[in-house]
Amino acid sequence: MRYKWREELKTLRASLFYFERCSDELIKTVDNQWDAIEYMISCVINSRLFCAGGGRTGKSLKILPYRMKNFLGYDGRTRPCTYMIGEDENIPSHRHDDVGIVATGSATTWQAIQAMKTLTANKVKTFLLTYTPLEEIRERQKKEHIESVWDYFSQQEDYKKRVIFLPMREASEKDDKKRATLAPLGSKFEINTANFCTGMTDCIQDYHLRCEGSDTVPLKTMSYTLNYFKKYLSNLLIPGCYKYQDEIFDFVNDIMESNHIKIVASGEADMVGSCFVTRLVHCGFDGYLKSVHMIRSTDYGPPGSSNITSDDLVVGLSISAESAHTRAIMKEAVKKKAKKIVLITSNPHPDLEVDKVIIIPPTYAGYRGELAHLGLYVLLDGVISQVAKNKNIDEKDMIRLHSRYS
């Protein structure tokens, strides 16, 4: 079906269809690596897990420990605990039977390198998610002095069995040249990481429900999740964004016209919101003339203590629109007469007083769709692509700002 999109959202539309193709490429890539994926999941099950990554990739990977801890009971009570290195407090000392997962697209992210160095030094069985092969790093190291996660990861005896490559770019040279316009700087790898981690937790959940105690890992569950998300993009998210294109157009303009933006979210939406904040910084909201801040539940004090002002654009991200933290902040924004209040949700009837609502289609019956957070991720990256286009920010600018602020 062809949609007659607004001309002003041409870049956002291209970004959405770009990620539709990306999901198809992820499925093909995963299909060629089932042995490594099965090995990783079998090691993670019933083990203490330590995850690490830098920038937006780290926030995408965080979906894995978050879902395992909150949905699957890996909280240190009935099952071993999961940790996010660099974010969780009171991380225990490593043991030889622990498992680590480090995600870094370029393989040169400082946070990922430090985590890999620590994990391998403590003999932790560590897996790597990346798009950069060892051979490419070695070629670069012949020309320049750089440190890489491969320097430590490759010291493990069976490291070749522990690396999983997720796609970064389209195979098409034409699409590769347009990469900055369609999905700025690595977004494909980061969203693929989030999608992969969601499928992985579904697989582990299915194991505990149907295969507890066996040596069988239900990989078909992960395959189903990845294929379902592709169908979700094609059949629900893209038509849904088309339906709300006027609201999305206004949202893009609100961002362009605002000097101060506050993002409000919790749970998985918080991780997506953090990535959105990083991208806005790349678009010039760097704290000088324009600023963007994340209001997290962990940072929020007593009611009325947020720093929302009448100059702020307040953006609430909540799949259910029932998060206590998000609702409290949105109500506070109304009391403080924020400049504009926007809510992005899957709940078609949110009981909140806001200026604009953008509906993300749910993935299952009801509005608590298990994959809707990925749809939110894709939409917000499309918004960033459109903002970058409107501000004439090209790939070189994005790379410079990415290196400076990530």
Secondary structure, 3 states (H helix, E strand, C coil): CCCCCCHHHHHHHHHHHHHHHHHHHHHHHHHCCHHHHHHHHHHHCCCCEEEEECHHHHHHHCHHHHHHHHHCCCCCCCCCCEEECCCCCCCCCCCCCCEEEEECCCCCCHHHHHHHHHHHHCCCEEEEEECCCHHHHHHHHHHCCCCCCHHHHCCCCCHHHCEEECCCCCCCHHHHHCHHHHCCCCHHHHHHHHHHHHHHHHHHHHHHHHCCCCCCCCHHHHHHHHHHHHHHHHHHHHHHHHHCHHHHHHHHHHHHHCCEEEEEECCHHHHHHHHHHHHHHHCCCCCCCCEEEEECCCCCCCCCCCCCCCCEEEEEECCCCCCHHHHHHHHHHHHCCCCEEEEEECCCCCCCCCCEEEECCCCCCCCCCCCHHHHHHHHHHHHHHHHHHHCCCCHHHHHHHHHHHC
